[in-house]
Amino acid sequence: MILMNDFKAEPEDLRVAELAALDRVLRSGWYVLGKEVEAFELAWAEHCSVGYAVGVGNGMDAIEIGLRALDIGAGDEVITTPMTAFATVLAILRAGAIPVLADIDPETALLDHASVERCIGPKTKAVLLVHLYGQMREMGRWTALCEKHGIALLEDCAQSHLARWSGKVAGGFGRFGAYSFYPTKNLGAMGDAGALVSNDGVLAKRAEVLRNYGQSVRYHHKEIGLNSRLDELQAALLRVRLGRLDGFTERRREIANAYRERITNPQCRLLAKPIQAESHVYHLFVVICDERDKLAQHLKSSGVETYVHYPVPVHVQSPCKGLRCDPNGLSVAESHARVCLSIPCHPQMSDADVSTVIDAINAFK
């Protein structure tokens, strides 16, 4: 079976380096908020070309902490997409703010500009972009939109590690970017982990306080915080894996290019090609098929694993049915959820694996 992710197939020398990092932490006797976290934060900030990175427990916490650091909370509205992991909206709710859902562009599945404009109101404080599937697009237009309305641009970068738009890295456009290092991400830990990145030193410093119970000095709590600390083991592993990220990303792009060039079945449509090659890091490669479930079963019988990201839009989820949405509705998101299918696109795939996936898709009837 060609898997969506195949960690067992990763290079042996990477595994050896990871074991050495684990041994280093175990022998240090220091497991929380130590030198490994500091070193990873510096390295990640440098890779993201921003001034600051704050390691936290997971990507959802990174969003919540960022919102709270900006004093976005009770009564404030944050516009985002219904086509995302539930954690995006859950973070807004946990911060005490109100999610407002805009529709998506049918060609990219990213937030639609016109829909967002329709959702902006007197209580709107921010737009939270989700760089879905690993892609960024038209970032200048989003920056201009938020500046026009005097609201904050925020970035959910959970799927877009080191994607670049006009040379600028994901997370560097908004007041903050929130990264997840869940194991399946392009840069993944061996458990939950995340980081907030920003060029705002005041915001970053407050995020450091919020992640650690709200204490600025041990036992002195300036405010109500969270327990959301990136641990030393995960930080050490992430430092090792960061050294492979560029090469792994390039392999993802090679696979995606092969898919774009060689998938010819008219029943399986592809999302829009990225305008800039570096703007897509292909955390996921998604095909569109009106008979999605039938295609998934066909691929399974051909030895290809698939997954649906995401079959149930946020506004259909029980806790979110009362959220304010685009007054024109969310029909594009609802349609996309019915027809999208993720196929394998990970760096451990061989050329033969890629050909098997392509041949199976092209053979679908």
HELIX and SHEET records of a PDB file:
HELIX    1   1 PHE A    7  ALA A    9  5                                   3    
HELIX    2   2 GLU A   12  SER A   28  1                                  17    
HELIX    3   3 LYS A   35  HIS A   47  1                                  13    
HELIX    4   4 GLY A   59  ALA A   69  1                                  11    
HELIX    5   5 PHE A   86  ARG A   94  1                                   9    
HELIX    6   6 HIS A  113  CYS A  119  1                                   7    
HELIX    7   7 LEU A  132  GLY A  134  5                                   3    
HELIX    8   8 MET A  139  HIS A  149  1                                  11    
HELIX    9   9 GLY A  201  ARG A  211  1                                  11    
HELIX   10  10 GLU A  232  ARG A  262  1                                  31    
HELIX   11  11 ALA A  277  SER A  279  5                                   3    
HELIX   12  12 ARG A  292  SER A  301  1                                  10    
HELIX   13  13 VAL A  314  VAL A  316  5                                   3    
HELIX   14  14 SER A  318  CYS A  320  5                                   3    
HELIX   15  15 SER A  331  VAL A  339  1                                   9    
HELIX   16  16 ASP A  351  ASN A  362  1                                  12    
SHEET    1   A 8 TYR A  52  VAL A  56  0                                        
SHEET    2   A 8 GLY A 194  SER A 198 -1                                        
SHEET    3   A 8 GLY A 177  SER A 180 -1                                        
SHEET    4   A 8 ALA A 152  ASP A 156  1                                        
SHEET    5   A 8 THR A 124  VAL A 130  1                                        
SHEET    6   A 8 GLU A  77  THR A  80  1                                        
SHEET    7   A 8 ILE A  98  LEU A 101  1                                        
SHEET    8   A 8 ARG A 324  CYS A 325  1                                        
SHEET    1   B 2 ARG A 164  TRP A 165  0                                        
SHEET    2   B 2 LYS A 168  VAL A 169 -1                                        
SHEET    1   C 2 GLN A 215  VAL A 217  0                                        
SHEET    2   C 2 HIS A 220  HIS A 221 -1                                        
SHEET    1   D 3 ARG A 269  LEU A 270  0                                        
SHEET    2   D 3 PHE A 285  ILE A 288 -1                                        
SHEET    3   D 3 CYS A 340  ILE A 343 -1                                        
END                                                                             
